[in-house]
Amino acid sequence: MEDKNKNRVPLGQKPHIVEKPKDPSGIGGTITVEINEKKVTVPMGTTILEACRENQIHIPTLCYHDDLCFAGVCRLCVVEVEGMATLAAACAFPITAPIKIKTSSPKVRRARKHVIDLLLSEHYGECYSCIRNNNCELQSLAKEYGVTDYTFGHIEKKRYEIDDSSFSIIRDLDKCVLCKRCVRTCIDLQEVGVLEAIGRGHETHIGTFLDKPLADVICINCGQCINRCPTGALHEKEISNEIWEAIDDPTKHVVIQTAPSPRAAIGEEFGLEPGHSMTFKMNTALKRIGFDAVFDTNFTADLTIIEEGTELLMRLYKALVNKDESVKLPQFTSCSPGWVKYLEHFYPEYVEHLSSAKSPQQMFGALLKTYYAKKLKLDPSKIVSCAVMPCSAKKFECNRPEMNDSGYQDVDYGLTTRELAKMIKEAGIHLPEMPDSHFDNPFGDASGAGLIFGATGGVMEAAIRSVIEFITGDKAEEIFEGMNVMPVRGFDGIKYAEIKIDHVGPVPDLIKHLVPNWDWVKGATLKVAVAHGTANAKKVMDDIRAGGKFSQCHFIEFMACPGGCLGGGGQPIPTNEEIRKKRAQAIYAEDAGLELRKSHENPSIIQTYKEFLTDGPCGHIAHKLLHTHYTVRGKYIA
């Protein structure tokens, strides 16, 4: 029997990249080919598609995606190779000998147009009401190749029921073109494995285990499949109409918090190149839409650092000083709901390693319906708490039954970046033209440490900036040049760093009631790691399970999505590594320009502990509102 996995790429590798020697004399060498009667030299093993792109020769694609492995299933990228009886798929044809290629001959053009005709014949629905109208790759290809009618007919009625069981993701198989990008995303990129091609011939469709609804399988709601789907077959569950209803209701007080990653990406929805931060223009747009107050999620990202960092120090104290063998180390970050759900499904025995701190989104929701409501003398039942996030899993997170410590659902609605852009456009606003305005009080201040949560490594860097100052008494900017903790930055799938603590200072007043001194940590080496994308999380977790290097870490940041939040499943489409890097540059540039760059120096955080969280970090009040419980989190919640 044929081994279906024999060509499977090893875990954690980028399957779409063919390694090329930088030096022409390196292993493999180079080879000269002729493309459209022009000679070009490329490294051995380069695909025809890569060779054409490197030489500015356009070849259409549909199943191909920069983040994914080769598939060659759609055949839109076919080209003529001299001497071959049939057309070749450019995306899956490695160049290993001198060849002559034609990319736009009459035969090639006819074949591509027929492929588009066939895809349209299986594609039910019209474009105007589709969520991907004007951002659909099939629609663009039809226009590019002059397809104006249905050569092979058209499906007149729906074949599949829409799956809207998930809090996060809608599946409409009638719009699916079987490119299998979602399958490769789920299996190869994320290593979750919820989706697969089921059936044969005309009955082939993309399904789940036993064709169960998404809510009933091990989907982690990350939404990475949405970001790579070329049509409207996958999209987030939209809730903008419900928010409009709340805004239009004079009895409701509607507020919104904005995470850093949407602000670094939403400009793409308005025609800007990736890498433009829209933070303060978004504030103006949101107030004009009708939100009563606009808050910065970075405020509770700062709060997360204080709570999570204090929790880490307490775990270390209990383990090293009190010799408490029940303490779970390493401590895992808990701000990525896709990662939390992944851990619950695949490594449930490690759930207690998660920090009990809620995500910044959920901390903010709890504060809005308690501290904020009390401060402004508002009825918390009338507060509608919204959050704009880069993540479709945030929709699932705010609906988890344990997220109601305020006495109400802490966060009522989670919006993706794409949904918010749609709302802004619906209000007749062109975001780049908006004047700047600041966030509203009493949560107006936030630090650059909270801001960099949006990039992979950002949570770890923010924690290090504060924890290292707590312990040593030295300024982070004196230890790390420009306060930038470079070992945890970047897009390597897994990062590891060690920080030697060769001297200690006094315990800060904020946590003096928790530890008497730092003598017990003097001379120790803090070991930390960062992983982004659940395929990389799997490698780290398997290493921990085997007692490897990462089991010796003290603190590990995990993010479900490639690149961290800025590559989240709710971000603008398209996405690829280059786009994610530009979004990260926008976040880090904004951080570098701020005066306040450390969470523990945020005056609004200090005031919140003084006025409301009066028994300090990890105190009784903080635990009730800002932390969650493993007995609930450890269960599978559909």
N, C-alpha and C positions, 0 to 999 in steps of 0.2 A: 504493500500500500504506500502511496506517495506521502512523504512527510510534508504536511502543509506548513510547518514552521521552519523548514530548512533554510529559507531565505530571510527569516525574521532577523531584524537588526538587534544586536545585543542591547540590553537595558541601558538607558541613559544616554546612548549615542544619538547624534543627529543623523537620522537615516538618509536625509535627502542630499547630504554633502558628499561629494566624491573628493577625497583628499588629493590635492595637486601639489607637486613639488614646487617650492618657490624658486629654486634654481633649475634652469633648463637642463642642467647636467645631473640633476638629482634622480632618484629612483623612478623609473618609468619614462623619464625624458619627455620630449615633446614630439608632436606630430603635425604635419602640414596637411590641411584638407582644403577643398575648394567648395565655397558656399556661394551659390548664385554667381558663378564664374569669377569669384574673388578668392584669392588664396589667403588663408589665415593659419596661424600656428597656435596650437593649444596643447596643454599638458595631456599626456596619455590618460585615457579613462574619462575625460570630460564628455558629458552627454552632448548630443547635437543641440538640445535646447540651451544648455549653458553656453556653448560656443557661439550660438546665434545672439544670445543676450549680451555677451561680452563684446560683440561686434555690432551692437545696435540694430540687429535684424529681428523684427517682430514676428513671433509665432504665437497664435492664440492657444490658450490652455483652459481647462476647466477642472479636471481632477487633480492637477498639479497644484501644490502649495509649498511655499518656501520652507515652512516648518515641518513638513511631512515627508514620509518615504515615497519612493516612486510607486506608481500604480499602473499607469498606462491603460486605464480602463475606458476613458472617454473617446480617445482617438482624434480629438480636435487638433492635436499638435502634429499630425502626420506630415511627412515630407517625402520627397522622392530621393532615393539613394541609387545612384547609377549601378546597374547590374542586379538590382533586387527586383523580383517579380511583383512584390506588393509594396505598398507604402509603409513607412516605418514611423513608429511613435517617437518623436524627438526627445521626449522627457525621459525615456527609458532605453535609449540607444547610446551606449558608451562608444566613443571613438577609439579604436585600437589599431586602425590601419588607414592609409591615405584613401579618402573617398571623395566623390563628387556629390554635392547635395543641391537640390532645388527646393526652395521653401514656398514658392508661390506660382507653380506651374498650373496650367488649366486643370490638370488631373487632381492636383492638390486642392485647388479652390473648390472644385465640384465635390470632392470627398468631404471637405469640411462643412460645406453647406448642407450636404445630405445628413451628416451627423447632427447638425443643429435641427434640421427638419424632423429627424427621428426623435430627438429629445423633446421637442415641442409637442409631438404627437402623443407623448406619454405624460405631458405636464398639464394638469387640470387647473383651471382658474384664470382670471384675467389680471392684468398688471396694475390697473389703476388703484384698486383697493388693497393691494398686497403691501405688507410692511416693508418689503425690499424694493418697492418701485423706485426706479432711478439709482438703485445701488444693487442691482441684480446682475450677476455675471452672464447668465443665460440671456437676459434681455439685451445686454450690451453686445453680446456676440451676434444675436439675431439682427440687431441694427448694423453692426459692422459688416455682416455678410449679406445685407439686403434681403433678409427673409421677411416677407410681408404677408404671406398666407400659409396655410397648413397643407403642405404638399402631400403628406401621408395621413391626412385626417386629424381629428382632434377628439379627445375624450369629452363627452357631453355631460357626464354626471360623475359625482364623487365616487371613488372606490373605497376610500378609507375614512374612518372616523378620526376626527382630530383628538389627539391625546393632550388634554389640558389638566391632567391629574396632579402634575408637579406644581409647587409654589413658584418655581423658577422658569421652567422651560416648556414651550408649546411645540408639539411635533405635528406637522401637516404633511403626511406622506404623499398626498396628491401633487405636491410641488417638488418632490424628491426626484433627482435625475440620476440617482445611483452612482454618483462619482466616488462614493465611499470615503470622502474626506472626514466625515464624522466618525466613521469606523476607525480610520487610521489615527485620528485625534484621540479617541477614547482608548484604543488599545496601545498604540505605539508612543504617542506623545505623553499621555497621562497615565497609562498602564492601569486603567480602571476596568475596561472591558465590558461595558454595559451594552454596546451596540454591535451588531453583526449583520451581514447579509443573510437573509433567510429565503428559502424557496429556490425554484429553478425557472429559467426562461421568463415568460411573461409574468409569472407569479413572484418573481424575485422582488423583495422589498427589504428595507432596513428595519430591523426589529430588535427587541430585547429578549431576554430569556423567557421562553414560552409565550412570547409576544405580550408580556405583561405591561401594564402602564408604567411610566417612568417612576411614579411615586412608590411602586411596589418592588423596585429592584435597587441595586446598590449604586445608583446614580448619586454623585456627590454635589450635583447642582453647579459645578464650576462654570458651565456655559462655554467651555472652549470649543465644543462642537458647533455652537452658534456662530462663533467668530470665524469659522472656516467653511461653513456652509455657503455655497455660491448662490443659493436661491432663498426663498422664504419657507423652506421645509422645516427649519428650526429657528425659533426666535424666543425672546423672553416673554413671560406672561405680563402683558401691559396692564398697568393700574392707573394710568394718567387720568382717565375719565372719573375715577373715584376721587382723585385729588382735586380735579376741577370742581366737582360737586361740593367738596369740603370748603374750597376757597370761596365758592359762591354762597355758602351758608353763613349768614351774619352771626349766627350763634356759636360758630366754631373759631377757635384761635389756632391758625395753621402755621406751623413753623417748619423750617427745613435746615438740616445740617449738610454741609458739602465736604466730601473727602478730597484729599489732595490729587489723586490720580485723575478723576473726571476733569478737574480744572486744567490739568496738563494736556488733555486730549480732546475736549469738547470743541475746540476751535476747528478740528478736522471736519466736523459736521457742518461747518460754515465755510468750507473751502480753503481754510488755512493749511499750510504745511505742518506736519507733526513737529512738536517742540515749542509751541506757543502756550504760555500760561495765561489763562483767562480768569484768574481768581477774582479780581475786584470788579471786572466787567460782569461776571456771573452774579455777583451780589446785587448789582443794580437791576439786572434783568429779572432776578427772582422777586425783588420787591415790586417791580412793575407788573409782574404776572399776578401778584396779589398775596404773596406770602406775608404774614404779619411780622415775622422775624427770620433773619438768616444768620445761622451760626456756623462756626468752623469746627469740623470734626477733629481738627488737629488739637483743639483744646482737650478733648477726652483721649486723644492719642498721648498727650503729655500726662494725663491722669493715669492712663494705662501703664506708662513707663514707671511712674511712682509706685503704683500698686503691684505691678508684675515684678519690678526690680526689688521692692521690699520683700515680696514673697520669695524671690530667689535667695536673698540674703538670709531670710529666716530658715529656709530649707537647708542652706549650707551650715548655718549655726547649729541647727538641731542635729545634723548629720555629723559634723566635725567636733562640736563641743559636747553636746548631750549624748552623742553616740546612739542616736535614735535610728535603728535599722529599718523602721517603717517609712522613712523619708524617701520619696521617689526622685532620683536624679538619673539622667539630666532632666531639667525642667524644659518643657516644650512651650513655645508661644501658642496662644489660643485665639488670635485675632482674625484668622482666616477661616471662615465657616466651611469652606470646601475641604480644607485640610482637616478640620475637626471631624467632619463626617467621614472622610477617608480613614482616619485613625479608628473611628468607631466601628467601621465595617471590616477593615483588614487587620488591625492590630489592637483589638479591644482590651487586651491584657495590659496595654500601655496607656490607657486613658487617664489614669491617675498621675501620669507624668505631665499632663497638660497643666499649665497655669490655670488656676481657678478664676483669674481675671477675665471678665467679659471683654468683648471686642470694643473698640472706641465707639462704634455705632450704638451698641446696646448700653454702654455706660451713659452715653448722652441721653438716650431715651429715658433711662431711669431717673436721671437728674432733672430732665425737663418736666416730668410729671410729679416731682417732689420738691426739690430745691427751687427750681424756677417758678413753679406754680405758687409756692408759698411766698416767694420774694415779690412776685407781681400780683399776688392775691387773685389768682385765677383758679377756676374750677378745673382740676386735672381731667375730669371726664369730658371737658369741652376742648381740650388740647388735642390737636391732630399732629402727630409727630412724624415727619417725613425725613428721608435720608437719600441723598443722591450718591450712589456708590459705583465703582467700576465693575461690580461683581453681581452676577445673577444669583449667586448663593446667598447673598444678603437678604434676598426676598424670603428664602427658606429660614434663615436665621431669625428674622424678626417674628416669624410665625411659630417658632419653637415654643411649646407650652411653658417651659421654665422661664421664659423671658418676660416676666410680668411682676417683677419685684416691687414696682412702684404701686402695685394694686390694680394696675391696668396693663394692657399690652404696651410695653415700653416704647417700641417703635411700631407705628401703624402701617407705614408703607415704605418699601425700599424701591427706589427708582434707579434704573441704569443710566449711564451717560447718554446713551442713544435716546431713551425715553425723555430725558430732560431737554435734550436738543429739540426734539419734536414739539414739546410743550412751548418752548421759547419761540419756535417758528410759528406755532399755532397762534401765539399772542401777537404776531406781526412784528417781532423783534429780530433784528440782525445783530447777533451778539458782538461781533468785532467793532460795531459802531457805538456801543454803550460807553458812557463815562464810568470812571472808577468810583467805587464806594466801599466803605469798610464794613466789617461784620458788626452785628448788633451785640450789645451788652445784655446780661452780665458775663457773657462768655466771649468777649471780644479779643482777648489776647491768646495767642498760641505761638509756640516756638518752632524753629526750623527742625528740631528733633521730631516733633509731631508731623511735620510736613514730609519728611523723607520716609515715613511709613509706606508711602506709595511705591517705592522701589524695592526690589529684592535686597536684603541686607539692611534696609532702613530701620526696622524695629531693633535689630541687634545694635546698630550704630547709635541709635538714640539711647538705648539702655546703657551702652558702654560709656557714653558721654556723662551720664548721671552717676552710675554705679562707681566708676573709677574716681569721681570727685568725692562721693560719699566716703569711700574707704581711705583714699590717700590724702585728701584735703588739697591736692594739687588741681589746678585748672586744666580742663580737658585740652584747651588750646596750647598748653605748655607741653602736653604729652603727645598729642597728634597735631601735625602741621595743619594749620587752618581749621582745626577741630574736625578734620575729615579722617574717619577711621577707614583707610583705604583697603586693608585686608578683607573687609566684609563687603566691599562694593564690587560691582561688575556683574557680568552675566554668566560666569562659570556656573555650571549646574549645582555644584557643591563647593562651599568655601569653608576653610578651617583657620582658626587663629588662636594664638596663645598670648596672654598678657601677664607678665610677671609682676607681682605685687611685692616690691622690695622694701617698702616703708608704708606706714599707716599714719592717719591723722585722727583728730577727734571725731566722735560720732555726731552727725548733724542733729540739731534740735528736733527735726521732723520725725526721726526714728529713734531718738535716744531712749525712749521707754521700751524699746524692743531688744536692743543689744547694749551691753555695758561698755564694750570697747571693741577695737579691731585687732587686738593682739593675736587672736586665734587664726587670723587670715594672713598675717605677715609672713612673707617668704613663699606664699602659695602661688600657683600659676592658674589663672582663670582660663579655662578651655571652652571655646565657643565654636559653633558651626552654623551655617546657613544653607538651606536647600530650597529651591523654587521649582514648581512643577511636581506633581505627585509621582512621576517616574523617578525623579531624583530623591524624593522623600522615601520611596520604597527602598532605594539603595542604602540610604542612611538607616532606615528602620531594620532592614535585614542585617546590616553590620552590627547594630545595637543588640539585636536578638542573638547574634553569634558571639557577642562579647568582644567585638572589635574596637577600633580606635574611637568611634563616636560614642561608645558606651561610657567612655571616660570623660566625656564633655560634662560641663555644668549647665550649660544653657544652649538651646538650639532653636533657631528661627526656622519655621516651615511656612511656606506659602503654596497654595494649591496651584496657582497659575504661573506659567512661564514668564519670567521677568518680574514676578510679584504682582501687586495690584494694578500697576500701570498696563499690564497685559491681561487684565481681567476679562471675564466673559461678557461684561456689559459695556465694554469700550467700543469706540467707533470701528467699523469694518471698512477696509481691510486692516489686518495686523500682520507684522512679521518682525524679525529680530531688529532690523534697521529702524522701523517705526518705534518699537519699544525702547530702543536706545535713545532716540530723540526725545521721547516723553520723559525718560529718566534725566536727560540733560536739563530739561525745563525745570524739573523738580529740584535738582541739586543747585542749579543757578539761582533759583528763588531762595533756597535755604542759605546760600552763601551771601546773599544780599541783605539778610535780616540781622538786626542787632541782637534779638533774643533767639538763641539757638540751643538752649538746654532746658529740658522739661522742668527740672526742679527749681529753675529760676523764674518760671512763669508766674507773675504776680497774681493772675486770676486763679491759678491752682492753689497758691498759698492762701488766698482769700477764701477759697472754697473749703479748705481744711479748717480754717479759722472759724468760719461762720456755720458750716453745715456738717462736714465730716469731722466732727470735733474730737473724736478719739483717735484720729490719725490714720495713716496708711495701714491697711489690713486690719483696722479696728472693727468693732461690731457694726457700726453704721455702714462702713465701706463694704464689709462682707455681705451685708443684707442686700445692698443695692448694686454693687459693682462686681460681685463675684457670683459664680454659679456652683452647682452641686453635682458631683460625679455620679451620685445615685440616679440622677435623672439623665445626665448627659451620656452615661454609658449605655443607655437603652437605645435601640433602634426606634426612631420616631418617623413615621411616614409623613 
